[in-house]
């Protein structure tokens, strides 16, 4: 579907973040579960964003809209920088004693060694468009509700910066999909795989980290699992995202959220 909404400018930025020894193990207000829910999705970002870039890049030569091509190139630059910055945070996790390489190898093998080559390019693009919808919802929640204000400043700035740029480029993959494979059935199929794999890998990453805290004696894993079952992410991200995305007339730019990104970027001198 085409949109009459104005496409926001897409500008890659360097947040200049330093994940030094002042970042504690439980950097989200001292709360282990909140920290590892955030860490769990952080583990997915670098490889995931490189997959998004590959999926969109496959169709770059088929785009004859110069504005959309420019947006795509801005999307590539933003996603590449996100991936590299999150990987720098991985180094801090390992310095804190977390073993994450096994999880990363298994995740990347399943997601990008098995699933990615099993599907044709148009389907991979539809998965990317759906995943970008979920990240835009997470970004909106973070910037609107400001729950990250309780986080360590470096992680707070990492996630707010990432959120602001996700809002800027939230429509790019969707618009490319609309140009090259405008099928509602394809869009729904991509959403089904994106939702299931994102949820599964996110939960797995969270549990891997919580279990390492359990073995150190830092958390009561049963208590944390009870909290995890009651966590509102399922409703506030996944159910909301699926419900809006399944509307035939849906478009990512219909959500009036650009001001959330702009306000944070202006406050940081990065607009």
C-alpha positions in Angstrom: 0.0 0.0 0.0 1.2 3.5 -0.8 1.0 6.2 1.8 0.3 10.0 1.6 2.2 10.5 4.8 5.5 12.4 4.5 8.5 10.2 4.9 10.7 11.3 7.7 14.4 12.1 7.1 16.7 9.2 7.8 20.0 10.3 9.3 22.7 7.9 10.7 24.3 9.2 13.9 27.1 8.3 16.2 25.9 8.4 19.8 29.5 8.1 21.1 28.6 5.6 23.9 31.1 4.1 26.3 30.1 0.8 28.1 32.7 0.9 30.8 33.0 -0.6 34.2 30.4 1.7 35.6 27.7 -0.3 33.8 26.6 -2.9 36.5 25.4 -6.4 35.8 21.8 -5.4 36.6 21.9 -2.1 34.9 18.1 -1.6 34.7 17.4 -0.1 38.1 19.0 -3.1 39.8 16.3 -5.4 38.5 17.6 -8.7 37.1 14.5 -9.5 35.1 14.1 -6.1 33.5 17.8 -6.1 32.7 17.8 -9.5 31.0 14.6 -8.8 29.0 16.5 -5.9 27.5 19.7 -7.8 27.2 17.9 -10.7 25.6 16.6 -8.6 22.7 19.9 -6.8 22.5 21.6 -10.1 21.7 19.3 -10.5 18.7 19.9 -7.0 17.2 23.3 -7.2 15.4 22.6 -10.3 13.3 19.0 -9.4 12.9 19.7 -6.0 11.6 22.2 -7.3 9.1 19.5 -9.7 7.9 17.1 -6.7 7.5 19.8 -5.0 5.3 20.3 -8.1 3.2 16.6 -8.5 2.7 16.0 -5.0 1.5 19.3 -4.7 -0.4 18.2 -7.6 -2.6 15.6 -5.3 -4.2 17.6 -2.1 -4.4 18.1 -2.3 -8.1 14.4 -2.7 -8.7 13.5 0.6 -7.0 12.9 3.5 -9.4 11.6 6.0 -6.8 14.7 8.2 -5.9 13.2 9.2 -2.6 12.7 5.6 -1.5 16.2 4.7 -2.7 17.6 7.5 -0.6 15.6 6.2 2.4 16.8 2.7 1.8 20.4 3.9 1.9 19.8 5.8 5.1 18.2 2.6 6.5 21.3 0.6 5.7 23.6 3.2 7.4 21.5 3.3 10.5 21.1 -0.4 10.9 24.8 -1.0 10.3 25.7 1.4 13.1 23.1 -0.1 15.4 24.6 -3.6 14.9 28.2 -2.4 15.6 27.2 -0.5 18.7 25.2 -3.3 20.2 28.2 -5.6 19.6 30.4 -3.2 21.6 28.0 -3.7 24.5 28.4 -7.5 24.1 32.0 -7.0 25.1 30.8 -5.5 28.4 28.5 -8.4 29.1 31.4 -10.8 28.6 33.6 -8.7 30.9 30.8 -9.1 33.5 31.1 -12.9 33.3 28.2 -13.7 31.0 28.8 -16.4 28.4 26.9 -15.3 25.3 28.8 -16.8 22.4 27.0 -20.2 22.6 23.6 -18.6 22.5 24.7 -16.3 19.6 26.0 -19.3 17.6 22.8 -21.3 18.0 20.6 -18.3 17.3 22.5 -17.3 14.2 22.7 -20.9 12.9 18.9 -21.4 13.2 17.8 -18.0 12.1 20.2 -17.2 9.3 21.9 -20.5 8.5 18.7 -22.6 8.3 15.6 -20.4 8.1 16.9 -17.5 6.0 18.0 -19.7 3.0 14.8 -21.8 3.3 12.6 -18.9 2.1 12.6 -16.9 -1.1 13.7 -13.2 -1.1 10.1 -11.8 -1.1 9.3 -13.8 2.0 12.4 -12.6 3.7 11.5 -9.0 2.9 8.0 -9.6 4.4 9.6 -10.9 7.6 11.8 -7.8 7.7 8.9 -5.5 7.3 7.0 -7.2 10.1 10.0 -7.2 12.4 10.5 -3.5 11.8 6.9 -2.9 12.8 7.6 -4.6 16.2 10.8 -2.6 16.7 8.8 0.6 16.0 6.3 -0.4 18.7 9.0 -1.1 21.2 10.6 2.2 20.3 7.4 4.1 20.8 6.7 2.5 24.1 10.2 3.3 25.3 10.1 7.0 24.3 6.5 7.6 25.3 6.6 5.8 28.7 10.2 6.7 29.6 10.7 3.5 31.7 14.3 3.5 30.5 14.9 6.5 32.7 15.7 3.9 35.4 18.5 2.4 33.4 22.2 3.2 33.6 22.9 6.3 31.4 24.9 4.5 28.8 22.3 1.8 28.2 19.5 4.3 28.4 21.1 6.4 25.7 21.9 3.3 23.6 18.2 2.2 23.6 16.7 5.7 23.2 19.1 6.4 20.3 18.2 3.1 18.7 14.5 3.7 19.3 14.6 7.2 17.7 16.2 5.9 14.6 13.9 2.9 14.4 11.0 5.3 14.3 12.6 7.3 11.5 13.1 4.3 9.2 10.0 2.2 10.4 8.3 2.4 6.9 11.3 1.6 4.7 11.1 -2.2 4.4 7.3 -2.0 4.3 7.4 0.5 1.4 9.9 -1.7 -0.5 7.7 -4.7 0.0 4.7 -2.7 -1.3 6.7 -1.9 -4.4 8.1 -5.3 -5.3 5.6 -7.8 -3.7 2.4 -6.1 -2.7 0.6 -9.2 -1.5 -1.5 -9.1 1.7 -1.1 -12.9 2.1 2.7 -12.5 1.9 2.6 -9.7 4.4 0.6 -11.9 6.9 2.9 -14.9 6.4 5.9 -12.7 7.1 4.3 -11.4 10.3 3.6 -15.0 11.4 7.2 -16.0 11.1 8.6 -12.7 12.5 6.4 -12.8 15.6 7.1 -16.5 16.4 10.8 -16.3 15.9 11.3 -13.0 17.6 9.3 -14.2 20.7 11.1 -17.5 20.8 14.7 -16.2 20.5 14.0 -13.2 22.8 12.7 -15.5 25.5 15.6 -17.9 25.0 18.2 -15.1 25.3 16.5 -13.8 28.5 16.4 -17.3 30.1 20.1 -18.0 29.2 21.2 -14.8 31.1 18.8 -15.4 34.0 20.1 -18.9 34.4 23.7 -17.7 34.6 22.6 -15.3 37.4 20.9 -18.2 39.1 24.1 -20.3 39.0 26.0 -17.3 40.6 23.3 -17.1 43.3 22.2 -13.7 42.1 18.5 -14.5 41.5 15.8 -16.9 42.4 15.0 -18.3 38.9 11.5 -19.5 39.8 10.5 -16.1 41.1 11.9 -14.4 38.0 10.1 -16.9 35.7 6.8 -16.1 37.5 7.4 -12.4 36.8 8.3 -13.2 33.2 5.0 -15.0 32.6 3.2 -11.9 33.9 5.3 -9.4 31.9 3.2 -7.1 29.6 5.5 -7.4 26.6 3.2 -10.1 25.1 0.2 -7.7 25.1 1.9 -4.4 24.6 4.3 -5.4 21.8 3.2 -8.6 20.1 -0.6 -8.6 20.4 -0.8 -4.9 19.6 1.6 -5.3 16.7 -0.2 -8.2 15.2 -3.6 -6.5 15.5 -2.6 -3.3 13.7 -0.4 -5.0 11.1 -3.3 -7.3 10.0 -5.4 -4.4 8.9 -5.4 -4.4 5.1 -5.1 -0.6 5.1 -2.2 -0.5 7.6 0.8 1.6 6.9 3.7 2.3 9.5 3.6 6.0 9.0 0.0 6.3 10.2 1.2 6.3 13.8 2.0 9.9 14.8 5.2 9.1 16.7 7.9 11.1 14.8 7.8 13.8 17.4 8.8 11.3 20.1 12.0 10.6 18.2 12.6 14.2 17.2 12.3 15.5 20.8 14.8 13.0 22.2 17.3 13.6 19.3 17.0 17.4 19.7 17.6 17.1 23.5 20.8 15.2 22.7 21.9 17.5 19.9 21.6 14.8 17.3 18.6 16.0 15.3 
